[in-house]
Amino acid sequence: MTDKTPLAIADNAAQHRYEAMLDGQLAGYAEYNLLTDAIMFTHTEVLSAFEGKGVGSGLARHVLDDARARGLHVIPVCQFIAGYIRKHREYADLVRADIQRAFKI
């Protein structure tokens, strides 16, 4: 990802996933299940042609910021999202204490 080609991320609600586009191509996605007051992230994938370009981190940051804006708790079943939260503690408050223990946040 460069300054010339920003990552575009959109919620594809019909597919239950956020999609990251780079240079007009699908670069990665984060699948989720929407619950009453939470969003459960189940899988994140960066397509091999886009690995190492910041797609995964940009996607994680976006989905967590969006969850915060929507007032949703996060259930990070996806190990990538859980790992991102472990490294970026400013998102830990999105995960309830009992869920933090379950996912070692």
N, C-alpha and C positions, 0 to 999 in steps of 0.2 A: 504494500500500500504506500503510495507516495502522495505528496501534497497535490499533485496534478490529478490523481484519480482517487477521490475519497470513497470510502466504503459507504454504500447505501444499504440501509437495513429497514425492512418492512415486516409487519406482522401479517402473515398469511393465515388468518384465523380459520379458513376452511381446511387447511392442512395441519392446523395446530402446530405451527412453527414460525419462528422468526427467520427470515431469509436475508443473507448478506450477499450483496451484488458488488462485483468489482469489474470495472471495464465492461459493464453490460452483461456479465455472465454470473451465474450462481457460483459463489465462492464457498459458501458454508451455510449452515442452518443450526438452529437450536429448537428441538422439539419440546413441546410442553403439553400439560393437561391443566386446564383452568378449573379451579375449584371455587367454592363460594367466596372465601376470603384469602385465597392463596393461589400461587402458580407453582406447579411442580415441573421442574425441568428434568426431562428423562434422557435426553441424548443430544450431544452437540457434535457436529462433524464439520471439518474443513476439508474441502475437496483437494486432492493431492496436488493439483496444479497451482494451488494458492497457499500451500503451507509455507510458513516462515515469513509471511507478509503482514502479520498482525491481524488477520481476519478473526481468529478465535478470540483474542483479547478484546478486539473492538466489538465483537458480537456479545461477549459476556458483559462488558461494561454497559452496552445499550440495553440488553434485556433486564439487567438489574436496575438500571436507572428508570426504565419503563415500569417495572414492578413497583418501585418506590413512588413514582408519580401516580400510579393507579391505586395506591394504598393496599397493595397485596403483600402478604407474607410469601417467602420463598421456601420451597422444599427442594433442595439440590440433590435429587437422586443421581443426576448426571455428575460423574466424577470430575469432568472439566469445570463445570460451574462451581462445584464444591471446592475444588482446588483454587479457583480464581478468588473465591470469597476468603479462603484461608490466607492467601497472599495479599489481599486488599481488604483489610479489616474494616474499612469504612462501610462495607456492605454487610457486615456480620449482624447488624441490628435488624436486617430484613428476615433473618432466620430465627424463629422462636427458640427459646432456651432448650426445650426438650428435643427439638429437631437438631439443634447444634450438637448436642451430645450424641445423637444417633449417627450423625455424619462427620463427627470429629472436627467441627468448625471452631 
